[in-house]
Amino acid sequence: SFYWALTTMTTVGYGDISPISMVERWYTIFVFLVGSILYSSIFANVSILLQNLDAIGNRYRARMDAIHELLLFFKVDANVANR
């Protein structure tokens, strides 16, 4: 049943080539697990990368807002502020 659950979960299908002996089944289960771990780690890394890109943008916008507030506080001329 563990083999069936992993085969279903990883959506590799059942096909006409399937493990027959217990050694083949354990090898297949091991390969399924390794594939699942690699698959999930790739998606986790992509997710972290996208979050970091958004964090960089947020930090940039926060700095620009702070500069804008500073220019308003010191009443800097608009022509100078737009440079």
C-alpha positions as CSV (number, residue, x, y, z in Angstrom):
1,S,0.0,0.0,0.0
2,F,3.0,2.3,0.6
3,Y,4.1,1.8,-3.0
4,W,0.5,2.6,-4.2
5,A,0.4,5.8,-2.1
6,L,3.7,7.1,-3.4
7,T,2.9,6.2,-7.0
8,T,-0.4,8.0,-6.7
9,M,1.1,11.0,-4.8
10,T,4.0,11.6,-7.2
11,T,1.7,11.1,-10.3
12,V,4.3,9.0,-12.1
13,G,1.5,6.6,-13.1
14,Y,1.4,2.9,-13.0
15,G,2.2,2.0,-16.7
16,D,3.1,-1.3,-18.0
17,I,6.6,-1.3,-16.5
18,S,6.4,-1.9,-12.8
19,P,8.6,-3.4,-10.1
20,I,8.1,-7.1,-9.5
21,S,10.5,-8.1,-6.7
22,M,10.6,-6.5,-3.3
23,V,14.1,-5.1,-4.1
24,E,12.7,-3.3,-7.1
25,R,9.7,-2.0,-5.1
26,W,12.0,-0.6,-2.4
27,Y,14.3,1.0,-5.0
28,T,11.2,2.5,-6.7
29,I,10.0,3.9,-3.4
30,F,13.4,5.4,-2.7
31,V,13.5,7.0,-6.1
32,F,10.0,8.4,-5.5
33,L,11.0,9.9,-2.2
34,V,14.1,11.4,-3.6
35,G,12.2,12.9,-6.5
36,S,9.5,14.3,-4.2
37,I,12.1,15.9,-2.0
38,L,13.9,17.5,-5.0
39,Y,10.7,18.7,-6.5
40,S,9.6,20.3,-3.2
41,S,13.0,21.9,-2.6
42,I,13.0,23.5,-6.1
43,F,9.6,25.0,-5.5
44,A,10.6,26.2,-2.0
45,N,13.7,27.9,-3.5
46,V,11.7,29.6,-6.2
47,S,9.2,30.8,-3.6
48,I,12.0,32.2,-1.4
49,L,13.6,33.9,-4.4
50,L,10.3,35.6,-5.3
51,Q,9.8,36.8,-1.7
52,N,13.3,38.2,-1.7
53,L,12.7,40.1,-4.9
54,D,9.5,41.6,-3.4
55,A,11.4,42.5,-0.2
56,I,14.0,44.4,-2.2
57,G,11.3,46.4,-3.9
58,N,9.6,47.1,-0.6
59,R,12.9,48.4,0.9
60,Y,13.4,50.6,-2.2
61,R,9.9,52.1,-1.9
62,A,10.4,52.7,1.8
63,R,13.7,54.6,1.2
64,M,12.1,56.7,-1.5
65,D,9.2,57.5,0.8
66,A,11.6,58.6,3.5
67,I,13.5,60.8,1.0
68,H,10.2,62.3,-0.1
69,E,9.2,63.1,3.5
70,L,12.6,64.7,4.1
71,L,12.3,66.9,1.0
72,L,8.8,68.0,2.2
73,F,10.1,68.6,5.8
74,F,12.9,70.9,4.6
75,K,10.6,72.5,1.9
76,V,13.1,71.8,-0.9
77,D,12.2,73.5,-4.2
78,A,10.3,71.2,-6.6
79,N,12.8,71.7,-9.4
80,V,15.6,70.5,-7.1
81,A,13.6,67.7,-5.6
82,N,12.7,66.2,-9.0
83,R,16.4,65.8,-9.9
